[in-house]
Amino acid sequence: MEDQNTCQHLREITEVQIGEDYVCEECIKNNGEWVHLRTCQTCGVTLCCDQSPSKHMTRHYNETHHPVVASAEPGERWLWCYPDKQFAEY
């Protein structure tokens, strides 16, 4: 990410990680359901989005402060920075 208007967190991403298994790791443990998946760019965990009942990725951000997630949805190529509320396609 080279755009001057892009936040520092997004500029620091040099290689986007996407989870290999198409599941929310927390929903699987609790028999939950998810709508879309996101992969944390700090630790690589894949969890469900805010449209999902449990909103595991936002919970993960609130607990860890890992700033950037990528969509783990097939065909989607974007990142979201939680602290700066910034979206970027890659």
Contacts in CASP RR format, 6 or more apart in sequence:
PFRMAT RR
TARGET T0000
AUTHOR 0000-0000-0000
METHOD contacts of the structure
MODEL  1
MEDQNTCQHLREITEVQIGEDYVCEECIKNNGEWVHLRTCQTCGVTLCCD
QSPSKHMTRHYNETHHPVVASAEPGERWLWCYPDKQFAEY
1 10 0 8 1.000
1 11 0 8 1.000
1 13 0 8 1.000
1 79 0 8 1.000
1 88 0 8 1.000
1 90 0 8 1.000
2 11 0 8 1.000
3 88 0 8 1.000
6 86 0 8 1.000
6 88 0 8 1.000
7 81 0 8 1.000
7 83 0 8 1.000
7 84 0 8 1.000
7 86 0 8 1.000
9 67 0 8 1.000
9 68 0 8 1.000
9 81 0 8 1.000
9 83 0 8 1.000
9 84 0 8 1.000
9 86 0 8 1.000
10 68 0 8 1.000
10 79 0 8 1.000
10 81 0 8 1.000
10 84 0 8 1.000
10 86 0 8 1.000
10 88 0 8 1.000
13 41 0 8 1.000
13 68 0 8 1.000
13 79 0 8 1.000
13 90 0 8 1.000
16 41 0 8 1.000
16 70 0 8 1.000
16 77 0 8 1.000
16 79 0 8 1.000
16 90 0 8 1.000
17 39 0 8 1.000
17 40 0 8 1.000
17 41 0 8 1.000
17 44 0 8 1.000
17 70 0 8 1.000
18 39 0 8 1.000
18 46 0 8 1.000
18 70 0 8 1.000
18 72 0 8 1.000
19 37 0 8 1.000
19 39 0 8 1.000
19 44 0 8 1.000
19 46 0 8 1.000
19 72 0 8 1.000
21 46 0 8 1.000
22 37 0 8 1.000
22 72 0 8 1.000
23 34 0 8 1.000
23 37 0 8 1.000
23 46 0 8 1.000
24 32 0 8 1.000
24 34 0 8 1.000
24 37 0 8 1.000
24 46 0 8 1.000
24 47 0 8 1.000
24 48 0 8 1.000
24 52 0 8 1.000
24 54 0 8 1.000
24 56 0 8 1.000
25 45 0 8 1.000
25 46 0 8 1.000
25 47 0 8 1.000
25 56 0 8 1.000
26 47 0 8 1.000
26 48 0 8 1.000
26 54 0 8 1.000
26 56 0 8 1.000
27 33 0 8 1.000
27 34 0 8 1.000
27 47 0 8 1.000
27 48 0 8 1.000
27 52 0 8 1.000
27 54 0 8 1.000
27 56 0 8 1.000
30 54 0 8 1.000
32 53 0 8 1.000
32 54 0 8 1.000
33 52 0 8 1.000
33 53 0 8 1.000
34 48 0 8 1.000
34 49 0 8 1.000
34 52 0 8 1.000
34 53 0 8 1.000
34 54 0 8 1.000
34 56 0 8 1.000
35 48 0 8 1.000
35 49 0 8 1.000
35 51 0 8 1.000
35 52 0 8 1.000
36 48 0 8 1.000
36 49 0 8 1.000
36 51 0 8 1.000
36 52 0 8 1.000
36 71 0 8 1.000
36 72 0 8 1.000
36 73 0 8 1.000
37 46 0 8 1.000
37 47 0 8 1.000
37 48 0 8 1.000
37 49 0 8 1.000
37 71 0 8 1.000
37 72 0 8 1.000
37 73 0 8 1.000
38 46 0 8 1.000
38 47 0 8 1.000
38 48 0 8 1.000
38 49 0 8 1.000
38 57 0 8 1.000
38 69 0 8 1.000
38 70 0 8 1.000
38 71 0 8 1.000
38 72 0 8 1.000
38 80 0 8 1.000
39 45 0 8 1.000
39 46 0 8 1.000
39 69 0 8 1.000
39 70 0 8 1.000
39 71 0 8 1.000
39 72 0 8 1.000
40 46 0 8 1.000
40 47 0 8 1.000
40 57 0 8 1.000
40 60 0 8 1.000
40 61 0 8 1.000
40 64 0 8 1.000
40 66 0 8 1.000
40 68 0 8 1.000
40 69 0 8 1.000
41 66 0 8 1.000
41 67 0 8 1.000
41 68 0 8 1.000
41 69 0 8 1.000
41 70 0 8 1.000
41 79 0 8 1.000
42 64 0 8 1.000
42 66 0 8 1.000
42 67 0 8 1.000
42 68 0 8 1.000
43 64 0 8 1.000
43 66 0 8 1.000
45 60 0 8 1.000
46 72 0 8 1.000
47 56 0 8 1.000
47 57 0 8 1.000
47 59 0 8 1.000
47 60 0 8 1.000
48 54 0 8 1.000
48 55 0 8 1.000
48 56 0 8 1.000
48 57 0 8 1.000
49 55 0 8 1.000
49 57 0 8 1.000
50 57 0 8 1.000
50 58 0 8 1.000
57 69 0 8 1.000
58 82 0 8 1.000
60 66 0 8 1.000
61 67 0 8 1.000
61 69 0 8 1.000
61 82 0 8 1.000
65 83 0 8 1.000
67 81 0 8 1.000
67 82 0 8 1.000
67 83 0 8 1.000
67 84 0 8 1.000
68 79 0 8 1.000
68 80 0 8 1.000
68 81 0 8 1.000
68 82 0 8 1.000
69 79 0 8 1.000
69 80 0 8 1.000
69 82 0 8 1.000
70 78 0 8 1.000
70 79 0 8 1.000
70 80 0 8 1.000
71 77 0 8 1.000
71 78 0 8 1.000
71 79 0 8 1.000
71 80 0 8 1.000
77 89 0 8 1.000
77 90 0 8 1.000
78 87 0 8 1.000
78 88 0 8 1.000
78 89 0 8 1.000
78 90 0 8 1.000
79 87 0 8 1.000
79 88 0 8 1.000
79 89 0 8 1.000
79 90 0 8 1.000
80 86 0 8 1.000
80 87 0 8 1.000
81 87 0 8 1.000
81 88 0 8 1.000
END
